Amino acid sequence: MKTAEAAFIYSSEEHLYHFHEKHPFNPRRLRLTMDLLQYSGALDQSMILKPRYATDQELALVHDQAFIEAVKQAGCGRLVEEQARNYGIGTDDTPFFEGMHEAASLLVGGTLTAVDAVMNGSYSHALHLAGGLHHGFKGKASGFCIYNDSAIAIEYLKQNYQARVLYVDTDAHHGDGVQWCFYDDPDVFTLSIHETGRYLFPGTGSVTEKGAGAGYGMKLNIPLEAFTEDESFLESYETTFREVVEFFRPDVIITQNGADSHYLDPLTHLHTSLKSFHAIPKLAHELAHTYCNGRWVAVGGGGYDHWRVVPRAWGSIWLEMTEQTDILNQPIPQMWHEAWKEQAEELLPSVWHDPEDMLPIVPRKPIITTRNQQTVEKALYYIRNEKKSLRTPINEKR
C-alpha cells in the first residue's frame, strides 16, 4: 500500500449525528465508505485521526450564542416547538434528536481537527467526510445542517492562521450558508457549482450573487441546468476552478464534496456519473500543490444514494489524496459486499466506475451544454475584467 501525507478524520461517535432511520442524511454513509477503503487496502488505523469536540467559543466564531443555547435545549427536550421553529429546529429537514448539540459539535471539531492537521504542517491534506454541513446559518439550522462546520473552519483559519481561504463546493445544492457568512469578506472566496435553484433547495446561488462591499467579486456561482451530464459539469468545474485559484491565490483550499449530483441521487436532477467524482478531487489535488503548497482540506456533504454512489464517490477523494488511484481499476472487494449485502436496499456495485451505458440519453444535451457555457462566461466576467485591468498599462487605461 502506498501512503502519502494525508489524514482521515473519523470516529464512530460521529454516527450520533442521526435524525432518524428514515431521514436521508444517514451516518451509515460514513461507515460504508470507510469499510470500502479498508477492505480495498487503502486505509489503515495509522492514517486515522480522531475528531475533537468544538468548544462553544469556536461555534460562536460563526453562530449566535442564542442559537447555540437553543440547540443545547432542543437536544435535552427542553425547547418548545414554537421557539424551535424560529431556529430552524424541529422541522422535517432538521428534526429533534437527543444530544444534537454534542453530535453537531463533534462534526465541527472534526473539520477543525482536519484544518489544524494541515496548517501545522503535520499533513499536506486531510479528509473529514462527516463535515460539509454548508446550509447552517448564524442563527438558524437549515437543510439537514445544524452548525456550519465549513464556515467555522474558515473563520478559524482566518483568526488562527491569518489565511486566505478558497472554498469550492460541488454539492448539487448551493453552498448558501458559507457564502452568506462571508459575503463581504475579501479574504474568503466561495465558488459553488450546483444545480440551478429554479428547481432545487435552497433556491439561491445565481450568477448575480457576487459578494458585497470589499468582498464583491469574491463569490462565484455556477447554477447548472437540470440534467447536466459529466462533460458539461467537468468543463464548468475545471474552467472556473482554474481561473478562480489563479486570480485569488489562496493559502489553503477547502472543498465540499457532496455526492448528490449523480444520476441515481433521489433528491436532485443532475445527471453525472462516477466519472465526475473521480475527476473532482484530482483537480483539487493538483491545484492545491500548485498554489497552496499542498494545503487541502476536504469535507463531505450531501449524497443520498447510500449504497451505490456515496461510498465510491467519497472513497475516490481519499484514493486521490493518498495517490492510490490505481485501486479505481480493481473490483470492489468481495468482503465489502459480504459485510453489507444483508442490509443493502440496492444491488451493491462491483466496480468503482459506472457502466458507460448506464445513463439514459438526454435529448436536450446540446442546449444544456450551451446554457452552462453561457453561465460560466457570465460568472467569470468580473474576474476576467479585473485580470485584464491589472495587465493594462497605465497610459492605456487613460
C-alpha positions as CSV (number, residue, x, y, z in Angstrom):
1,M,0.0,0.0,0.0
2,K,1.3,3.4,-1.0
3,T,0.7,6.1,1.6
4,A,1.0,9.9,1.4
5,E,0.8,12.8,3.8
6,A,-3.0,12.7,4.3
7,A,-5.1,12.3,7.4
8,F,-8.5,10.6,7.6
9,I,-10.6,12.2,10.3
10,Y,-13.2,9.8,11.7
11,S,-14.8,8.4,14.9
12,S,-17.8,6.1,15.3
13,E,-19.1,8.8,17.7
14,E,-19.8,10.9,14.6
15,H,-22.7,8.5,13.8
16,L,-24.6,10.1,16.7
17,Y,-25.5,12.9,14.3
18,H,-28.5,11.0,13.2
19,F,-32.0,12.5,12.9
20,H,-33.9,9.2,12.5
21,E,-33.6,6.0,10.4
22,K,-35.8,7.2,7.5
23,H,-34.0,10.5,7.2
24,P,-31.9,10.8,4.0
25,F,-28.9,12.2,5.9
26,N,-27.9,8.9,7.4
27,P,-24.5,8.3,9.0
28,R,-24.1,4.8,7.6
29,R,-22.7,6.6,4.6
30,L,-19.5,7.2,6.7
31,R,-19.2,3.5,7.7
32,L,-19.9,2.3,4.1
33,T,-17.1,4.5,2.8
34,M,-14.6,3.7,5.5
35,D,-15.3,-0.1,5.1
36,L,-14.8,0.1,1.4
37,L,-11.5,1.9,1.8
38,Q,-10.3,-0.5,4.4
39,Y,-11.3,-3.7,2.5
40,S,-9.6,-2.2,-0.5
41,G,-6.3,-1.9,1.5
42,A,-6.3,1.9,1.1
43,L,-6.9,2.9,4.7
44,D,-5.4,1.6,8.0
45,Q,-5.6,2.8,11.6
46,S,-2.4,4.7,11.4
47,M,-3.9,7.2,8.9
48,I,-7.0,8.0,11.1
49,L,-7.2,11.0,13.4
50,K,-9.9,11.1,16.0
51,P,-12.0,14.3,15.9
52,R,-12.4,16.5,18.9
53,Y,-15.4,18.5,20.1
54,A,-15.6,22.1,19.1
55,T,-15.9,24.5,22.0
56,D,-18.8,26.9,22.4
57,Q,-16.3,29.7,21.7
58,E,-15.4,28.1,18.4
59,L,-19.0,27.6,17.5
60,A,-19.5,31.3,18.2
61,L,-17.0,32.2,15.6
62,V,-20.0,32.0,13.2
63,H,-23.1,31.2,15.2
64,D,-25.1,33.4,17.5
65,Q,-24.9,32.4,21.2
66,A,-28.7,32.3,21.4
67,F,-28.8,29.8,18.6
68,I,-26.2,27.6,20.3
69,E,-28.2,27.7,23.5
70,A,-31.4,26.8,21.6
71,V,-29.6,23.7,20.1
72,K,-28.5,22.6,23.6
73,Q,-32.0,22.9,24.9
74,A,-33.5,21.1,21.9
75,G,-31.2,18.2,22.4
76,C,-32.3,17.9,26.0
77,G,-36.0,18.1,25.1
78,R,-36.4,21.5,26.8
79,L,-37.1,23.7,23.8
80,V,-40.8,24.3,22.9
81,E,-41.8,23.8,19.3
82,E,-42.6,27.4,18.7
83,Q,-39.2,28.5,19.8
84,A,-37.5,25.7,17.9
85,R,-39.1,26.7,14.6
86,N,-37.5,30.2,14.9
87,Y,-34.2,28.5,14.9
88,G,-34.9,26.0,12.1
89,I,-35.1,23.1,14.5
90,G,-37.9,20.6,14.8
91,T,-38.6,20.7,11.0
92,D,-38.8,17.8,8.6
93,D,-35.3,18.6,7.4
94,T,-33.8,19.2,10.8
95,P,-35.9,17.3,13.4
96,F,-35.1,17.0,17.1
97,F,-32.8,14.2,18.3
98,E,-31.2,13.6,21.7
99,G,-27.8,15.1,22.2
100,M,-27.9,17.1,19.0
101,H,-25.6,19.9,20.3
102,E,-22.9,17.4,21.2
103,A,-23.2,15.5,18.0
104,A,-23.1,18.6,15.8
105,S,-20.2,20.0,17.9
106,L,-18.2,16.8,17.1
107,L,-18.7,17.3,13.4
108,V,-17.4,20.8,13.7
109,G,-14.5,19.7,15.8
110,G,-13.6,17.1,13.2
111,T,-13.3,19.7,10.5
112,L,-11.2,21.8,12.8
113,T,-9.0,18.8,13.5
114,A,-8.5,18.5,9.7
115,V,-7.6,22.2,9.5
116,D,-5.0,22.0,12.3
117,A,-3.5,18.8,10.8
118,V,-2.9,20.6,7.6
119,M,-2.0,24.1,8.8
120,N,0.5,22.9,11.5
121,G,2.4,21.1,8.8
122,S,1.8,17.6,10.0
123,Y,-0.1,16.6,6.8
124,S,-0.5,18.1,3.4
125,H,-4.1,17.0,3.1
126,A,-7.0,16.0,5.4
127,L,-10.4,14.4,4.7
128,H,-13.4,14.7,7.1
129,L,-16.4,13.1,5.4
130,A,-18.7,13.8,8.3
131,G,-18.3,17.5,7.7
132,G,-19.6,19.7,4.9
133,L,-22.8,21.0,6.6
134,H,-22.9,24.0,4.3
135,H,-26.6,25.1,4.9
136,G,-26.2,26.2,8.5
137,F,-26.7,29.9,9.2
138,K,-25.5,32.1,12.0
139,G,-28.8,31.8,13.9
140,K,-30.7,29.0,12.2
141,A,-30.4,25.4,11.2
142,S,-31.3,24.5,7.6
143,G,-31.2,21.6,5.1
144,F,-30.1,18.9,7.5
145,C,-27.4,21.2,8.9
146,I,-27.2,22.4,12.4
147,Y,-23.8,24.0,12.9
148,N,-21.9,25.0,9.7
149,D,-18.5,23.3,10.1
150,S,-17.0,24.7,6.9
151,A,-17.9,28.3,7.8
152,I,-16.5,27.9,11.3
153,A,-13.3,26.3,9.9
154,I,-12.9,29.2,7.5
155,E,-13.2,31.8,10.3
156,Y,-10.9,29.7,12.4
157,L,-8.3,29.7,9.6
158,K,-8.5,33.4,9.3
159,Q,-8.2,34.1,13.0
160,N,-5.6,31.4,13.9
161,Y,-3.5,31.2,10.8
162,Q,-4.3,34.6,9.0
163,A,-5.1,32.5,5.9
164,R,-6.8,33.5,2.7
165,V,-9.2,30.7,2.0
166,L,-10.7,29.4,-1.2
167,Y,-13.9,27.3,-0.6
168,V,-15.0,25.2,-3.5
169,D,-18.4,23.5,-3.2
170,T,-19.5,20.9,-5.7
171,D,-22.7,19.7,-3.9
172,A,-25.8,19.7,-6.1
173,H,-27.3,22.2,-3.6
174,H,-25.9,25.7,-3.4
175,G,-23.5,26.3,-0.5
176,D,-25.6,29.1,0.8
177,G,-24.7,29.2,4.5
178,V,-21.0,29.5,3.7
179,Q,-21.4,32.1,1.0
180,W,-23.7,34.4,3.1
181,C,-21.4,34.2,6.1
182,F,-18.5,35.7,4.2
183,Y,-20.4,37.7,1.6
184,D,-18.5,40.9,2.3
185,D,-15.1,39.3,3.1
186,P,-12.3,39.9,0.6
187,D,-10.1,37.1,2.2
188,V,-12.6,34.3,1.5
189,F,-13.5,33.3,-2.0
190,T,-16.5,30.9,-2.3
191,L,-17.1,29.0,-5.5
192,S,-20.2,26.9,-5.7
193,I,-21.1,24.7,-8.6
194,H,-24.6,23.4,-8.2
195,E,-28.0,22.7,-9.8
196,T,-29.9,25.8,-10.5
197,G,-32.2,27.0,-7.7
198,R,-35.1,27.1,-10.1
199,Y,-35.9,23.6,-9.2
200,L,-33.9,22.7,-6.1
201,F,-33.4,23.8,-2.4
202,P,-32.2,26.3,-1.3
203,G,-33.2,28.3,-4.4
204,T,-30.2,30.6,-4.3
205,G,-26.8,30.7,-6.0
206,S,-27.4,32.7,-9.1
207,V,-24.6,34.3,-11.1
208,T,-25.6,37.7,-9.8
209,E,-24.6,36.8,-6.2
210,K,-21.0,38.1,-6.4
211,G,-20.4,39.4,-2.9
212,A,-20.8,42.9,-1.3
213,G,-18.6,45.7,-0.3
214,A,-14.9,44.7,0.0
215,G,-16.0,41.1,-0.8
216,Y,-17.5,42.0,-4.2
217,G,-16.3,39.6,-6.9
218,M,-15.1,37.1,-4.3
219,K,-18.2,35.0,-4.5
220,L,-18.9,33.0,-7.7
221,N,-21.8,30.7,-8.5
222,I,-22.3,28.3,-11.4
223,P,-26.0,27.3,-11.4
224,L,-26.1,24.3,-13.8
225,E,-29.1,23.3,-15.8
226,A,-31.1,20.2,-14.6
227,F,-29.9,17.0,-16.4
228,T,-26.3,18.4,-16.8
229,E,-24.0,15.4,-17.7
230,D,-20.4,14.7,-16.9
231,E,-18.8,16.6,-19.8
232,S,-20.6,19.9,-19.1
233,F,-20.2,19.5,-15.3
234,L,-16.5,19.0,-15.5
235,E,-16.0,21.7,-18.1
236,S,-17.7,24.2,-15.9
237,Y,-15.8,22.9,-12.8
238,E,-12.4,23.0,-14.3
239,T,-12.7,26.3,-16.1
240,T,-14.0,28.1,-13.1
241,F,-11.7,26.5,-10.5
242,R,-8.6,27.1,-12.5
243,E,-9.4,30.8,-13.2
244,V,-10.5,31.4,-9.6
245,V,-7.5,29.9,-7.9
246,E,-5.1,31.7,-10.3
247,F,-6.9,35.0,-9.6
248,F,-7.3,34.7,-5.8
249,R,-4.1,32.9,-4.9
250,P,-5.3,31.3,-1.6
251,D,-3.2,30.0,1.3
252,V,-5.4,26.9,1.6
253,I,-8.3,25.2,-0.3
254,I,-11.3,23.7,1.3
255,T,-13.5,21.5,-0.9
256,Q,-17.0,20.4,0.0
257,N,-17.7,17.1,-1.8
258,G,-21.4,16.5,-1.9
259,A,-22.1,13.3,-3.9
260,D,-25.7,14.2,-4.9
261,S,-25.1,15.4,-8.5
262,H,-25.0,11.7,-9.5
263,Y,-27.7,10.4,-11.8
264,L,-29.0,8.0,-9.2
265,D,-29.4,10.5,-6.4
266,P,-33.0,10.6,-5.3
267,L,-33.1,14.3,-4.3
268,T,-31.6,16.2,-7.3
269,H,-31.8,16.4,-11.0
270,L,-28.2,16.5,-12.3
271,H,-27.1,13.7,-14.5
272,T,-23.4,12.9,-13.7
273,S,-21.7,9.6,-13.1
274,L,-18.7,8.4,-11.1
275,K,-16.5,9.9,-13.8
276,S,-17.1,13.3,-12.3
277,F,-16.4,12.2,-8.8
278,H,-13.1,10.7,-9.8
279,A,-12.1,14.0,-11.6
280,I,-13.3,16.4,-8.9
281,P,-10.6,15.6,-6.3
282,K,-7.9,15.1,-8.9
283,L,-8.1,18.8,-10.0
284,A,-8.3,20.0,-6.3
285,H,-5.2,17.9,-5.6
286,E,-3.3,19.4,-8.5
287,L,-4.2,23.0,-7.7
288,A,-3.5,22.7,-4.0
289,H,0.0,21.7,-4.8
290,T,0.4,24.3,-7.5
291,Y,-0.9,27.3,-5.4
292,C,-1.1,26.3,-1.7
293,N,2.0,24.1,-1.0
294,G,-0.5,21.2,-0.9
295,R,-2.7,22.6,1.8
296,W,-6.1,21.0,1.0
297,V,-8.9,20.1,3.5
298,A,-11.8,18.1,2.1
299,V,-15.2,17.6,3.7
300,G,-18.3,15.5,2.8
301,G,-21.8,16.9,2.3
302,G,-24.9,15.7,0.5
303,G,-25.3,12.4,-1.3
304,Y,-28.4,10.2,-0.7
305,D,-27.9,7.1,-2.7
306,H,-26.0,5.5,0.2
307,W,-25.4,2.1,-1.3
308,R,-24.4,2.6,-5.0
309,V,-22.9,6.1,-5.1
310,V,-21.6,7.7,-1.9
311,P,-19.0,5.1,-0.8
312,R,-17.4,5.1,-4.3
313,A,-17.6,8.9,-4.7
314,W,-16.2,9.7,-1.3
315,G,-13.7,6.9,-1.4
316,S,-12.3,8.4,-4.6
317,I,-11.3,11.5,-2.6
318,W,-9.1,9.5,-0.3
319,L,-7.6,7.5,-3.1
320,E,-6.6,10.7,-4.8
321,M,-5.3,12.3,-1.7
322,T,-3.1,9.3,-1.0
323,E,-2.1,8.6,-4.6
324,Q,-3.7,5.2,-4.7
325,T,-6.0,5.8,-7.7
326,D,-4.8,2.5,-9.2
327,I,-7.4,0.9,-6.9
328,L,-10.1,2.5,-9.1
329,N,-9.3,-0.1,-11.7
330,Q,-9.7,-3.0,-9.4
331,P,-13.0,-4.7,-8.5
332,I,-14.9,-3.7,-5.4
333,P,-13.7,-6.1,-2.6
334,Q,-16.0,-9.1,-2.0
335,M,-15.6,-8.6,1.7
336,W,-17.3,-5.3,1.5
337,H,-20.3,-7.0,-0.3
338,E,-20.4,-9.7,2.3
339,A,-20.4,-7.1,5.1
340,W,-23.3,-5.1,3.8
341,K,-25.4,-7.3,1.4
342,E,-28.0,-8.2,4.1
343,Q,-28.7,-4.5,4.9
344,A,-28.4,-3.1,1.4
345,E,-31.5,-1.8,-0.2
346,E,-30.0,-1.7,-3.7
347,L,-27.7,-4.0,-5.6
348,L,-24.2,-3.2,-4.5
349,P,-21.7,-2.1,-7.2
350,S,-19.0,-4.5,-8.3
351,V,-16.5,-1.9,-9.7
352,W,-15.5,1.7,-8.9
353,H,-16.7,3.1,-12.3
354,D,-20.2,3.3,-13.7
355,P,-21.1,1.5,-16.9
356,E,-20.9,3.9,-19.8
357,D,-24.4,2.9,-21.0
358,M,-25.9,3.4,-17.5
359,L,-27.2,7.0,-18.0
360,P,-30.2,7.5,-20.3
361,I,-29.7,9.8,-23.2
362,V,-30.7,13.4,-22.6
363,P,-32.3,14.8,-25.7
364,R,-31.6,18.4,-24.7
365,K,-27.8,17.8,-24.1
366,P,-26.6,20.4,-26.7
367,I,-28.9,23.1,-25.3
368,I,-27.9,22.3,-21.7
369,T,-24.2,22.4,-22.6
370,T,-24.6,25.8,-24.3
371,R,-26.5,27.3,-21.5
372,N,-24.0,26.1,-18.9
373,Q,-21.2,27.6,-21.0
374,Q,-23.0,30.9,-21.1
375,T,-23.5,30.7,-17.3
376,V,-19.7,30.2,-16.9
377,E,-18.9,33.2,-19.1
378,K,-21.3,35.4,-17.1
379,A,-19.9,34.2,-13.8
380,L,-16.3,34.8,-14.8
381,Y,-16.9,38.2,-16.4
382,Y,-15.8,40.2,-13.3
383,I,-12.6,38.1,-12.7
384,R,-11.5,38.3,-16.3
385,N,-12.1,42.0,-16.5
386,E,-10.2,42.5,-13.2
387,K,-7.2,40.5,-14.5
388,K,-7.3,42.4,-17.8
389,S,-7.4,45.7,-16.0
390,L,-4.3,44.7,-13.9
391,R,-2.4,43.8,-17.0
392,T,-3.3,47.0,-18.9
393,P,-0.5,49.7,-18.7
394,I,-1.4,53.0,-17.0
395,N,-1.2,55.0,-20.2
396,E,-3.6,52.6,-22.0
397,K,-6.1,53.0,-19.1
398,R,-6.1,56.7,-19.6
